[in-house]
Amino acid sequence: MGAEHGRSAERVPVEGTLRLMVKSGAGLLVGSGEIVDLSSGGCAIRVQHRSMAPGLFGRIHVEIAGESLSLPIVTRWVRPDADAWIVGCRFHELTFEDQKAIHALIAETQEIAI
């Protein structure tokens, strides 16, 4: 499945909530949902919104395992999922602190799963 979406980093399943804000031709889109998985390069999210498209820039505000992160993203792919959308996101221009926080969260999540 990794090559299907051009992923270079392994994704780790996680559970957490999020708010999504992206810029589109129709203005600012805001949604809420859950994070599905996480890697050092991006994540998949499940959001409640009427529609979503690839190529949108924005931010996700994520709560995972008691950690709160605000990360810049670009939507890469979108697919319907029952009453929501699964959106693949690539992190965009992360700060060094954001990168460290993501790596720590991935390591913590993997330790819990073992």
PDB file as gemmi writes it, atoms N, CA and C in Angstrom:
CRYST1    1.000    1.000    1.000  90.00  90.00  90.00 P 1                      
ATOM      1  N   MET A   1       0.820  -1.200   0.000  1.00  0.00           N  
ATOM      2  CA  MET A   1       0.000   0.000   0.000  1.00  0.00           C  
ATOM      3  C   MET A   1       0.856   1.253   0.000  1.00  0.00           C  
ATOM      4  N   GLY A   2       2.104   1.171   0.480  1.00  0.00           N  
ATOM      5  CA  GLY A   2       2.972   2.333   0.553  1.00  0.00           C  
ATOM      6  C   GLY A   2       3.192   2.985  -0.785  1.00  0.00           C  
ATOM      7  N   ALA A   3       3.437   2.200  -1.842  1.00  0.00           N  
ATOM      8  CA  ALA A   3       3.711   2.778  -3.149  1.00  0.00           C  
ATOM      9  C   ALA A   3       2.453   3.361  -3.777  1.00  0.00           C  
ATOM     10  N   GLU A   4       1.295   2.905  -3.330  1.00  0.00           N  
ATOM     11  CA  GLU A   4       0.035   3.357  -3.902  1.00  0.00           C  
ATOM     12  C   GLU A   4      -0.114   4.868  -3.835  1.00  0.00           C  
ATOM     13  N   HIS A   5       0.312   5.476  -2.766  1.00  0.00           N  
ATOM     14  CA  HIS A   5       0.176   6.917  -2.611  1.00  0.00           C  
ATOM     15  C   HIS A   5       1.527   7.619  -2.575  1.00  0.00           C  
ATOM     16  N   GLY A   6       2.601   6.934  -3.003  1.00  0.00           N  
ATOM     17  CA  GLY A   6       3.915   7.542  -3.059  1.00  0.00           C  
ATOM     18  C   GLY A   6       4.541   7.794  -1.708  1.00  0.00           C  
ATOM     19  N   ARG A   7       4.182   7.015  -0.703  1.00  0.00           N  
ATOM     20  CA  ARG A   7       4.726   7.206   0.645  1.00  0.00           C  
ATOM     21  C   ARG A   7       6.164   6.741   0.707  1.00  0.00           C  
ATOM     22  N   SER A   8       6.982   7.473   1.442  1.00  0.00           N  
ATOM     23  CA  SER A   8       8.358   7.041   1.661  1.00  0.00           C  
ATOM     24  C   SER A   8       8.581   6.625   3.108  1.00  0.00           C  
ATOM     25  N   ALA A   9       7.671   6.945   4.002  1.00  0.00           N  
ATOM     26  CA  ALA A   9       7.829   6.622   5.423  1.00  0.00           C  
ATOM     27  C   ALA A   9       6.681   5.727   5.878  1.00  0.00           C  
ATOM     28  N   GLU A  10       6.998   4.773   6.747  1.00  0.00           N  
ATOM     29  CA  GLU A  10       5.984   3.867   7.282  1.00  0.00           C  
ATOM     30  C   GLU A  10       5.001   4.627   8.152  1.00  0.00           C  
ATOM     31  N   ARG A  11       3.717   4.307   7.992  1.00  0.00           N  
ATOM     32  CA  ARG A  11       2.683   4.941   8.799  1.00  0.00           C  
ATOM     33  C   ARG A  11       2.338   4.071   9.984  1.00  0.00           C  
ATOM     34  N   VAL A  12       2.103   4.721  11.115  1.00  0.00           N  
ATOM     35  CA  VAL A  12       1.764   4.049  12.365  1.00  0.00           C  
ATOM     36  C   VAL A  12       0.313   4.390  12.701  1.00  0.00           C  
ATOM     37  N   PRO A  13      -0.531   3.372  12.986  1.00  0.00           N  
ATOM     38  CA  PRO A  13      -1.903   3.679  13.385  1.00  0.00           C  
ATOM     39  C   PRO A  13      -1.912   4.442  14.711  1.00  0.00           C  
ATOM     40  N   VAL A  14      -2.711   5.476  14.797  1.00  0.00           N  
ATOM     41  CA  VAL A  14      -2.844   6.263  16.028  1.00  0.00           C  
ATOM     42  C   VAL A  14      -4.313   6.607  16.228  1.00  0.00           C  
ATOM     43  N   GLU A  15      -4.631   7.011  17.445  1.00  0.00           N  
ATOM     44  CA  GLU A  15      -5.974   7.486  17.745  1.00  0.00           C  
ATOM     45  C   GLU A  15      -5.858   8.878  18.322  1.00  0.00           C  
ATOM     46  N   GLY A  16      -6.600   9.797  17.767  1.00  0.00           N  
ATOM     47  CA  GLY A  16      -6.588  11.164  18.260  1.00  0.00           C  
ATOM     48  C   GLY A  16      -7.626  11.994  17.530  1.00  0.00           C  
ATOM     49  N   THR A  17      -7.920  13.140  18.075  1.00  0.00           N  
ATOM     50  CA  THR A  17      -8.894  14.038  17.464  1.00  0.00           C  
ATOM     51  C   THR A  17      -8.170  15.198  16.789  1.00  0.00           C  
ATOM     52  N   LEU A  18      -8.872  15.856  15.885  1.00  0.00           N  
ATOM     53  CA  LEU A  18      -8.251  16.969  15.188  1.00  0.00           C  
ATOM     54  C   LEU A  18      -9.276  17.967  14.682  1.00  0.00           C  
ATOM     55  N   ARG A  19      -8.754  19.143  14.383  1.00  0.00           N  
ATOM     56  CA  ARG A  19      -9.491  20.164  13.627  1.00  0.00           C  
ATOM     57  C   ARG A  19      -8.662  20.451  12.405  1.00  0.00           C  
ATOM     58  N   LEU A  20      -9.323  20.575  11.278  1.00  0.00           N  
ATOM     59  CA  LEU A  20      -8.682  20.810   9.995  1.00  0.00           C  
ATOM     60  C   LEU A  20      -9.116  22.158   9.457  1.00  0.00           C  
ATOM     61  N   MET A  21      -8.159  22.930   8.965  1.00  0.00           N  
ATOM     62  CA  MET A  21      -8.459  24.194   8.294  1.00  0.00           C  
ATOM     63  C   MET A  21      -7.635  24.248   7.019  1.00  0.00           C  
ATOM     64  N   VAL A  22      -8.293  24.323   5.854  1.00  0.00           N  
ATOM     65  CA  VAL A  22      -7.601  24.409   4.576  1.00  0.00           C  
ATOM     66  C   VAL A  22      -8.196  25.519   3.732  1.00  0.00           C  
ATOM     67  N   LYS A  23      -7.353  26.082   2.867  1.00  0.00           N  
ATOM     68  CA  LYS A  23      -7.797  27.120   1.940  1.00  0.00           C  
ATOM     69  C   LYS A  23      -8.222  26.461   0.636  1.00  0.00           C  
ATOM     70  N   SER A  24      -9.394  26.838   0.147  1.00  0.00           N  
ATOM     71  CA  SER A  24      -9.872  26.330  -1.138  1.00  0.00           C  
ATOM     72  C   SER A  24     -10.364  27.501  -1.973  1.00  0.00           C  
ATOM     73  N   GLY A  25     -10.743  27.216  -3.193  1.00  0.00           N  
ATOM     74  CA  GLY A  25     -11.296  28.248  -4.054  1.00  0.00           C  
ATOM     75  C   GLY A  25     -12.583  28.846  -3.492  1.00  0.00           C  
ATOM     76  N   ALA A  26     -13.263  28.084  -2.633  1.00  0.00           N  
ATOM     77  CA  ALA A  26     -14.511  28.543  -2.019  1.00  0.00           C  
ATOM     78  C   ALA A  26     -14.280  29.257  -0.690  1.00  0.00           C  
ATOM     79  N   GLY A  27     -13.017  29.403  -0.291  1.00  0.00           N  
ATOM     80  CA  GLY A  27     -12.710  30.043   0.991  1.00  0.00           C  
ATOM     81  C   GLY A  27     -12.082  29.073   1.963  1.00  0.00           C  
ATOM     82  N   LEU A  28     -12.147  29.389   3.230  1.00  0.00           N  
ATOM     83  CA  LEU A  28     -11.556  28.561   4.274  1.00  0.00           C  
ATOM     84  C   LEU A  28     -12.517  27.437   4.639  1.00  0.00           C  
ATOM     85  N   LEU A  29     -12.035  26.191   4.522  1.00  0.00           N  
ATOM     86  CA  LEU A  29     -12.822  25.029   4.912  1.00  0.00           C  
ATOM     87  C   LEU A  29     -12.373  24.584   6.293  1.00  0.00           C  
ATOM     88  N   VAL A  30     -13.308  24.368   7.188  1.00  0.00           N  
ATOM     89  CA  VAL A  30     -13.006  23.936   8.547  1.00  0.00           C  
ATOM     90  C   VAL A  30     -13.770  22.650   8.813  1.00  0.00           C  
ATOM     91  N   GLY A  31     -13.078  21.669   9.378  1.00  0.00           N  
ATOM     92  CA  GLY A  31     -13.713  20.396   9.703  1.00  0.00           C  
ATOM     93  C   GLY A  31     -13.111  19.815  10.958  1.00  0.00           C  
ATOM     94  N   SER A  32     -13.752  18.791  11.476  1.00  0.00           N  
ATOM     95  CA  SER A  32     -13.217  18.097  12.644  1.00  0.00           C  
ATOM     96  C   SER A  32     -13.263  16.614  12.357  1.00  0.00           C  
ATOM     97  N   GLY A  33     -12.481  15.849  13.110  1.00  0.00           N  
ATOM     98  CA  GLY A  33     -12.465  14.414  12.897  1.00  0.00           C  
ATOM     99  C   GLY A  33     -11.412  13.733  13.716  1.00  0.00           C  
ATOM    100  N   GLU A  34     -10.877  12.636  13.157  1.00  0.00           N  
ATOM    101  CA  GLU A  34      -9.880  11.829  13.851  1.00  0.00           C  
ATOM    102  C   GLU A  34      -8.678  11.631  12.961  1.00  0.00           C  
ATOM    103  N   ILE A  35      -7.524  11.449  13.590  1.00  0.00           N  
ATOM    104  CA  ILE A  35      -6.328  11.057  12.856  1.00  0.00           C  
ATOM    105  C   ILE A  35      -6.327   9.542  12.778  1.00  0.00           C  
ATOM    106  N   VAL A  36      -6.026   8.988  11.613  1.00  0.00           N  
ATOM    107  CA  VAL A  36      -6.072   7.548  11.374  1.00  0.00           C  
ATOM    108  C   VAL A  36      -4.688   6.939  11.515  1.00  0.00           C  
ATOM    109  N   ASP A  37      -3.703   7.559  10.872  1.00  0.00           N  
ATOM    110  CA  ASP A  37      -2.332   7.089  10.988  1.00  0.00           C  
ATOM    111  C   ASP A  37      -1.366   8.254  10.810  1.00  0.00           C  
ATOM    112  N   LEU A  38      -0.103   7.998  11.149  1.00  0.00           N  
ATOM    113  CA  LEU A  38       0.893   9.061  11.218  1.00  0.00           C  
ATOM    114  C   LEU A  38       2.247   8.525  10.769  1.00  0.00           C  
ATOM    115  N   SER A  39       2.984   9.339  10.024  1.00  0.00           N  
ATOM    116  CA  SER A  39       4.374   9.031   9.681  1.00  0.00           C  
ATOM    117  C   SER A  39       5.161  10.325   9.799  1.00  0.00           C  
ATOM    118  N   SER A  40       6.458  10.242   9.608  1.00  0.00           N  
ATOM    119  CA  SER A  40       7.269  11.450   9.694  1.00  0.00           C  
ATOM    120  C   SER A  40       6.958  12.417   8.555  1.00  0.00           C  
ATOM    121  N   GLY A  41       6.368  11.917   7.463  1.00  0.00           N  
ATOM    122  CA  GLY A  41       6.087  12.772   6.321  1.00  0.00           C  
ATOM    123  C   GLY A  41       4.651  13.207   6.157  1.00  0.00           C  
ATOM    124  N   GLY A  42       3.724  12.596   6.908  1.00  0.00           N  
ATOM    125  CA  GLY A  42       2.323  12.948   6.732  1.00  0.00           C  
ATOM    126  C   GLY A  42       1.402  12.108   7.586  1.00  0.00           C  
ATOM    127  N   CYS A  43       0.121  12.163   7.247  1.00  0.00           N  
ATOM    128  CA  CYS A  43      -0.872  11.421   8.015  1.00  0.00           C  
ATOM    129  C   CYS A  43      -2.114  11.206   7.164  1.00  0.00           C  
ATOM    130  N   ALA A  44      -2.953  10.304   7.630  1.00  0.00           N  
ATOM    131  CA  ALA A  44      -4.286  10.133   7.056  1.00  0.00           C  
ATOM    132  C   ALA A  44      -5.270  10.550   8.131  1.00  0.00           C  
ATOM    133  N   ILE A  45      -6.297  11.274   7.713  1.00  0.00           N  
ATOM    134  CA  ILE A  45      -7.292  11.767   8.656  1.00  0.00           C  
ATOM    135  C   ILE A  45      -8.691  11.424   8.157  1.00  0.00           C  
ATOM    136  N   ARG A  46      -9.613  11.324   9.080  1.00  0.00           N  
ATOM    137  CA  ARG A  46     -11.029  11.109   8.756  1.00  0.00           C  
ATOM    138  C   ARG A  46     -11.764  12.345   9.223  1.00  0.00           C  
ATOM    139  N   VAL A  47     -12.365  13.079   8.277  1.00  0.00           N  
ATOM    140  CA  VAL A  47     -13.023  14.334   8.625  1.00  0.00           C  
ATOM    141  C   VAL A  47     -14.478  14.347   8.183  1.00  0.00           C  
ATOM    142  N   GLN A  48     -15.262  15.065   8.959  1.00  0.00           N  
ATOM    143  CA  GLN A  48     -16.671  15.294   8.639  1.00  0.00           C  
ATOM    144  C   GLN A  48     -16.735  16.603   7.859  1.00  0.00           C  
ATOM    145  N   HIS A  49     -16.971  16.510   6.581  1.00  0.00           N  
ATOM    146  CA  HIS A  49     -17.092  17.715   5.762  1.00  0.00           C  
ATOM    147  C   HIS A  49     -17.855  17.352   4.510  1.00  0.00           C  
ATOM    148  N   ARG A  50     -18.492  18.307   3.910  1.00  0.00           N  
ATOM    149  CA  ARG A  50     -19.307  18.003   2.745  1.00  0.00           C  
ATOM    150  C   ARG A  50     -18.476  17.623   1.522  1.00  0.00           C  
ATOM    151  N   SER A  51     -17.258  18.145   1.382  1.00  0.00           N  
ATOM    152  CA  SER A  51     -16.368  17.754   0.292  1.00  0.00           C  
ATOM    153  C   SER A  51     -14.952  18.205   0.604  1.00  0.00           C  
ATOM    154  N   MET A  52     -14.016  17.585  -0.059  1.00  0.00           N  
ATOM    155  CA  MET A  52     -12.603  17.892   0.149  1.00  0.00           C  
ATOM    156  C   MET A  52     -11.911  17.605  -1.174  1.00  0.00           C  
ATOM    157  N   ALA A  53     -10.753  18.206  -1.405  1.00  0.00           N  
ATOM    158  CA  ALA A  53     -10.034  17.995  -2.651  1.00  0.00           C  
ATOM    159  C   ALA A  53      -8.536  17.870  -2.390  1.00  0.00           C  
ATOM    160  N   PRO A  54      -7.811  17.210  -3.277  1.00  0.00           N  
ATOM    161  CA  PRO A  54      -6.352  17.174  -3.155  1.00  0.00           C  
ATOM    162  C   PRO A  54      -5.753  18.535  -3.510  1.00  0.00           C  
ATOM    163  N   GLY A  55      -4.547  18.790  -3.012  1.00  0.00           N  
ATOM    164  CA  GLY A  55      -3.823  20.002  -3.372  1.00  0.00           C  
ATOM    165  C   GLY A  55      -4.173  21.236  -2.558  1.00  0.00           C  
ATOM    166  N   LEU A  56      -4.871  21.076  -1.433  1.00  0.00           N  
ATOM    167  CA  LEU A  56      -5.234  22.216  -0.595  1.00  0.00           C  
ATOM    168  C   LEU A  56      -4.219  22.384   0.539  1.00  0.00           C  
ATOM    169  N   PHE A  57      -3.816  23.622   0.790  1.00  0.00           N  
ATOM    170  CA  PHE A  57      -2.880  23.924   1.878  1.00  0.00           C  
ATOM    171  C   PHE A  57      -3.654  24.339   3.117  1.00  0.00           C  
ATOM    172  N   GLY A  58      -3.155  23.937   4.273  1.00  0.00           N  
ATOM    173  CA  GLY A  58      -3.822  24.318   5.515  1.00  0.00           C  
ATOM    174  C   GLY A  58      -3.062  23.821   6.727  1.00  0.00           C  
ATOM    175  N   ARG A  59      -3.797  23.619   7.818  1.00  0.00           N  
ATOM    176  CA  ARG A  59      -3.226  23.149   9.093  1.00  0.00           C  
ATOM    177  C   ARG A  59      -4.166  22.147   9.718  1.00  0.00           C  
ATOM    178  N   ILE A  60      -3.562  21.229  10.466  1.00  0.00           N  
ATOM    179  CA  ILE A  60      -4.349  20.377  11.342  1.00  0.00           C  
ATOM    180  C   ILE A  60      -3.889  20.648  12.767  1.00  0.00           C  
ATOM    181  N   HIS A  61      -4.839  20.705  13.657  1.00  0.00           N  
ATOM    182  CA  HIS A  61      -4.582  20.845  15.094  1.00  0.00           C  
ATOM    183  C   HIS A  61      -4.970  19.497  15.693  1.00  0.00           C  
ATOM    184  N   VAL A  62      -3.966  18.756  16.158  1.00  0.00           N  
ATOM    185  CA  VAL A  62      -4.130  17.366  16.551  1.00  0.00           C  
ATOM    186  C   VAL A  62      -3.928  17.179  18.047  1.00  0.00           C  
ATOM    187  N   GLU A  63      -4.753  16.315  18.642  1.00  0.00           N  
ATOM    188  CA  GLU A  63      -4.597  15.868  20.036  1.00  0.00           C  
ATOM    189  C   GLU A  63      -4.396  14.358  19.989  1.00  0.00           C  
ATOM    190  N   ILE A  64      -3.165  13.905  20.334  1.00  0.00           N  
ATOM    191  CA  ILE A  64      -2.841  12.477  20.353  1.00  0.00           C  
ATOM    192  C   ILE A  64      -2.104  12.174  21.643  1.00  0.00           C  
ATOM    193  N   ALA A  65      -2.578  11.195  22.386  1.00  0.00           N  
ATOM    194  CA  ALA A  65      -1.911  10.726  23.608  1.00  0.00           C  
ATOM    195  C   ALA A  65      -1.533  11.885  24.533  1.00  0.00           C  
ATOM    196  N   GLY A  66      -2.427  12.839  24.680  1.00  0.00           N  
ATOM    197  CA  GLY A  66      -2.177  13.970  25.569  1.00  0.00           C  
ATOM    198  C   GLY A  66      -1.304  15.057  24.982  1.00  0.00           C  
ATOM    199  N   GLU A  67      -0.796  14.858  23.768  1.00  0.00           N  
ATOM    200  CA  GLU A  67       0.029  15.858  23.090  1.00  0.00           C  
ATOM    201  C   GLU A  67      -0.838  16.660  22.142  1.00  0.00           C  
ATOM    202  N   SER A  68      -0.558  17.951  22.055  1.00  0.00           N  
ATOM    203  CA  SER A  68      -1.274  18.837  21.148  1.00  0.00           C  
ATOM    204  C   SER A  68      -0.276  19.413  20.152  1.00  0.00           C  
ATOM    205  N   LEU A  69      -0.566  19.233  18.857  1.00  0.00           N  
ATOM    206  CA  LEU A  69       0.307  19.739  17.804  1.00  0.00           C  
ATOM    207  C   LEU A  69      -0.515  20.500  16.773  1.00  0.00           C  
ATOM    208  N   SER A  70       0.078  21.540  16.213  1.00  0.00           N  
ATOM    209  CA  SER A  70      -0.512  22.260  15.096  1.00  0.00           C  
ATOM    210  C   SER A  70       0.471  22.153  13.942  1.00  0.00           C  
ATOM    211  N   LEU A  71       0.062  21.467  12.864  1.00  0.00           N  
ATOM    212  CA  LEU A  71       0.988  21.131  11.788  1.00  0.00           C  
ATOM    213  C   LEU A  71       0.489  21.613  10.430  1.00  0.00           C  
ATOM    214  N   PRO A  72       1.380  22.188   9.621  1.00  0.00           N  
ATOM    215  CA  PRO A  72       1.004  22.601   8.268  1.00  0.00           C  
ATOM    216  C   PRO A  72       0.935  21.381   7.346  1.00  0.00           C  
ATOM    217  N   ILE A  73      -0.090  21.343   6.491  1.00  0.00           N  
ATOM    218  CA  ILE A  73      -0.287  20.186   5.611  1.00  0.00           C  
ATOM    219  C   ILE A  73      -0.680  20.626   4.200  1.00  0.00           C  
ATOM    220  N   VAL A  74      -0.575  19.657   3.282  1.00  0.00           N  
ATOM    221  CA  VAL A  74      -1.138  19.755   1.938  1.00  0.00           C  
ATOM    222  C   VAL A  74      -1.935  18.477   1.742  1.00  0.00           C  
ATOM    223  N   THR A  75      -3.186  18.590   1.323  1.00  0.00           N  
ATOM    224  CA  THR A  75      -3.973  17.386   1.064  1.00  0.00           C  
ATOM    225  C   THR A  75      -3.451  16.740  -0.220  1.00  0.00           C  
ATOM    226  N   ARG A  76      -3.250  15.422  -0.181  1.00  0.00           N  
ATOM    227  CA  ARG A  76      -2.680  14.702  -1.325  1.00  0.00           C  
ATOM    228  C   ARG A  76      -3.721  13.858  -2.047  1.00  0.00           C  
ATOM    229  N   TRP A  77      -4.596  13.203  -1.314  1.00  0.00           N  
ATOM    230  CA  TRP A  77      -5.640  12.372  -1.897  1.00  0.00           C  
ATOM    231  C   TRP A  77      -6.850  12.374  -0.971  1.00  0.00           C  
ATOM    232  N   VAL A  78      -8.005  12.073  -1.548  1.00  0.00           N  
ATOM    233  CA  VAL A  78      -9.266  12.089  -0.795  1.00  0.00           C  
ATOM    234  C   VAL A  78     -10.125  10.917  -1.268  1.00  0.00           C  
ATOM    235  N   ARG A  79     -10.750  10.225  -0.295  1.00  0.00           N  
ATOM    236  CA  ARG A  79     -11.705   9.185  -0.675  1.00  0.00           C  
ATOM    237  C   ARG A  79     -12.869   9.186   0.308  1.00  0.00           C  
ATOM    238  N   PRO A  80     -14.079   8.906  -0.196  1.00  0.00           N  
ATOM    239  CA  PRO A  80     -15.244   8.868   0.691  1.00  0.00           C  
ATOM    240  C   PRO A  80     -15.173   7.676   1.628  1.00  0.00           C  
ATOM    241  N   ASP A  81     -15.738   7.850   2.839  1.00  0.00           N  
ATOM    242  CA  ASP A  81     -15.766   6.783   3.841  1.00  0.00           C  
ATOM    243  C   ASP A  81     -17.047   6.938   4.645  1.00  0.00           C  
ATOM    244  N   ALA A  82     -18.085   6.203   4.258  1.00  0.00           N  
ATOM    245  CA  ALA A  82     -19.404   6.292   4.910  1.00  0.00           C  
ATOM    246  C   ALA A  82     -19.879   7.740   4.936  1.00  0.00           C  
ATOM    247  N   ASP A  83     -19.976   8.335   6.119  1.00  0.00           N  
ATOM    248  CA  ASP A  83     -20.482   9.708   6.232  1.00  0.00           C  
ATOM    249  C   ASP A  83     -19.348  10.728   6.382  1.00  0.00           C  
ATOM    250  N   ALA A  84     -18.133  10.365   5.962  1.00  0.00           N  
ATOM    251  CA  ALA A  84     -16.979  11.248   6.136  1.00  0.00           C  
ATOM    252  C   ALA A  84     -16.038  11.092   4.942  1.00  0.00           C  
ATOM    253  N   TRP A  85     -14.872  11.693   5.043  1.00  0.00           N  
ATOM    254  CA  TRP A  85     -13.823  11.593   4.029  1.00  0.00           C  
ATOM    255  C   TRP A  85     -12.530  11.154   4.701  1.00  0.00           C  
ATOM    256  N   ILE A  86     -11.786  10.253   4.052  1.00  0.00           N  
ATOM    257  CA  ILE A  86     -10.432   9.928   4.470  1.00  0.00           C  
ATOM    258  C   ILE A  86      -9.527  10.777   3.581  1.00  0.00           C  
ATOM    259  N   VAL A  87      -8.657  11.555   4.211  1.00  0.00           N  
ATOM    260  CA  VAL A  87      -7.794  12.488   3.479  1.00  0.00           C  
ATOM    261  C   VAL A  87      -6.343  12.178   3.807  1.00  0.00           C  
ATOM    262  N   GLY A  88      -5.553  11.942   2.770  1.00  0.00           N  
ATOM    263  CA  GLY A  88      -4.119  11.763   2.943  1.00  0.00           C  
ATOM    264  C   GLY A  88      -3.453  13.123   2.914  1.00  0.00           C  
ATOM    265  N   CYS A  89      -2.649  13.411   3.914  1.00  0.00           N  
ATOM    266  CA  CYS A  89      -1.995  14.717   4.040  1.00  0.00           C  
ATOM    267  C   CYS A  89      -0.486  14.562   4.093  1.00  0.00           C  
ATOM    268  N   ARG A  90       0.213  15.453   3.431  1.00  0.00           N  
ATOM    269  CA  ARG A  90       1.665  15.521   3.528  1.00  0.00           C  
ATOM    270  C   ARG A  90       1.986  16.732   4.375  1.00  0.00           C  
ATOM    271  N   PHE A  91       2.905  16.564   5.337  1.00  0.00           N  
ATOM    272  CA  PHE A  91       3.322  17.720   6.128  1.00  0.00           C  
ATOM    273  C   PHE A  91       4.092  18.675   5.231  1.00  0.00           C  
ATOM    274  N   HIS A  92       3.917  19.967   5.478  1.00  0.00           N  
ATOM    275  CA  HIS A  92       4.472  20.995   4.604  1.00  0.00           C  
ATOM    276  C   HIS A  92       5.297  21.986   5.418  1.00  0.00           C  
ATOM    277  N   GLU A  93       6.587  22.061   5.114  1.00  0.00           N  
ATOM    278  CA  GLU A  93       7.482  23.031   5.748  1.00  0.00           C  
ATOM    279  C   GLU A  93       7.425  22.968   7.277  1.00  0.00           C  
ATOM    280  N   LEU A  94       7.679  21.767   7.824  1.00  0.00           N  
ATOM    281  CA  LEU A  94       7.690  21.592   9.279  1.00  0.00           C  
ATOM    282  C   LEU A  94       8.895  22.284   9.906  1.00  0.00           C  
ATOM    283  N   THR A  95       8.700  22.799  11.096  1.00  0.00           N  
ATOM    284  CA  THR A  95       9.826  23.336  11.856  1.00  0.00           C  
ATOM    285  C   THR A  95      10.583  22.153  12.463  1.00  0.00           C  
ATOM    286  N   PHE A  96      11.783  22.405  12.925  1.00  0.00           N  
ATOM    287  CA  PHE A  96      12.574  21.367  13.581  1.00  0.00           C  
ATOM    288  C   PHE A  96      11.835  20.849  14.815  1.00  0.00           C  
ATOM    289  N   GLU A  97      11.201  21.740  15.565  1.00  0.00           N  
ATOM    290  CA  GLU A  97      10.452  21.346  16.759  1.00  0.00           C  
ATOM    291  C   GLU A  97       9.274  20.448  16.392  1.00  0.00           C  
ATOM    292  N   ASP A  98       8.574  20.764  15.295  1.00  0.00           N  
ATOM    293  CA  ASP A  98       7.472  19.920  14.843  1.00  0.00           C  
ATOM    294  C   ASP A  98       7.977  18.527  14.466  1.00  0.00           C  
ATOM    295  N   GLN A  99       9.099  18.469  13.756  1.00  0.00           N  
ATOM    296  CA  GLN A  99       9.672  17.183  13.354  1.00  0.00           C  
ATOM    297  C   GLN A  99      10.028  16.344  14.579  1.00  0.00           C  
ATOM    298  N   LYS A 100      10.654  16.970  15.573  1.00  0.00           N  
ATOM    299  CA  LYS A 100      11.007  16.257  16.805  1.00  0.00           C  
ATOM    300  C   LYS A 100       9.756  15.736  17.505  1.00  0.00           C  
ATOM    301  N   ALA A 101       8.718  16.555  17.578  1.00  0.00           N  
ATOM    302  CA  ALA A 101       7.479  16.158  18.248  1.00  0.00           C  
ATOM    303  C   ALA A 101       6.815  14.978  17.527  1.00  0.00           C  
ATOM    304  N   ILE A 102       6.814  14.991  16.206  1.00  0.00           N  
ATOM    305  CA  ILE A 102       6.221  13.896  15.431  1.00  0.00           C  
ATOM    306  C   ILE A 102       7.008  12.605  15.663  1.00  0.00           C  
ATOM    307  N   HIS A 103       8.333  12.681  15.594  1.00  0.00           N  
ATOM    308  CA  HIS A 103       9.166  11.491  15.812  1.00  0.00           C  
ATOM    309  C   HIS A 103       8.961  10.924  17.220  1.00  0.00           C  
ATOM    310  N   ALA A 104       8.873  11.790  18.218  1.00  0.00           N  
ATOM    311  CA  ALA A 104       8.645  11.340  19.594  1.00  0.00           C  
ATOM    312  C   ALA A 104       7.282  10.671  19.719  1.00  0.00           C  
ATOM    313  N   LEU A 105       6.273  11.241  19.066  1.00  0.00           N  
ATOM    314  CA  LEU A 105       4.926  10.683  19.117  1.00  0.00           C  
ATOM    315  C   LEU A 105       4.871   9.317  18.435  1.00  0.00           C  
ATOM    316  N   ILE A 106       5.554   9.180  17.305  1.00  0.00           N  
ATOM    317  CA  ILE A 106       5.605   7.896  16.604  1.00  0.00           C  
ATOM    318  C   ILE A 106       6.290   6.854  17.484  1.00  0.00           C  
ATOM    319  N   ALA A 107       7.412   7.226  18.095  1.00  0.00           N  
ATOM    320  CA  ALA A 107       8.134   6.297  18.964  1.00  0.00           C  
ATOM    321  C   ALA A 107       7.273   5.872  20.146  1.00  0.00           C  
ATOM    322  N   GLU A 108       6.569   6.824  20.759  1.00  0.00           N  
ATOM    323  CA  GLU A 108       5.702   6.520  21.900  1.00  0.00           C  
ATOM    324  C   GLU A 108       4.566   5.609  21.485  1.00  0.00           C  
ATOM    325  N   THR A 109       3.976   5.870  20.329  1.00  0.00           N  
ATOM    326  CA  THR A 109       2.864   5.061  19.828  1.00  0.00           C  
ATOM    327  C   THR A 109       3.327   3.634  19.538  1.00  0.00           C  
ATOM    328  N   GLN A 110       4.511   3.484  18.983  1.00  0.00           N  
ATOM    329  CA  GLN A 110       5.033   2.148  18.682  1.00  0.00           C  
ATOM    330  C   GLN A 110       5.334   1.379  19.968  1.00  0.00           C  
ATOM    331  N   GLU A 111       5.829   2.066  21.005  1.00  0.00           N  
ATOM    332  CA  GLU A 111       6.101   1.405  22.286  1.00  0.00           C  
ATOM    333  C   GLU A 111       4.818   0.894  22.911  1.00  0.00           C  
ATOM    334  N   ILE A 112       3.758   1.680  22.837  1.00  0.00           N  
ATOM    335  CA  ILE A 112       2.464   1.282  23.406  1.00  0.00           C  
ATOM    336  C   ILE A 112       1.912   0.064  22.681  1.00  0.00           C  
ATOM    337  N   ALA A 113       2.112  -0.006  21.356  1.00  0.00           N  
ATOM    338  CA  ALA A 113       1.567  -1.087  20.548  1.00  0.00           C  
ATOM    339  C   ALA A 113       2.294  -2.407  20.754  1.00  0.00           C  
ATOM    340  N   ILE A 114       3.531  -2.370  21.231  1.00  0.00           N  
ATOM    341  CA  ILE A 114       4.329  -3.596  21.360  1.00  0.00           C  
ATOM    342  C   ILE A 114       3.926  -4.409  22.574  1.00  0.00           C  
TER     343      ILE A 114                                                      
END                                                                             
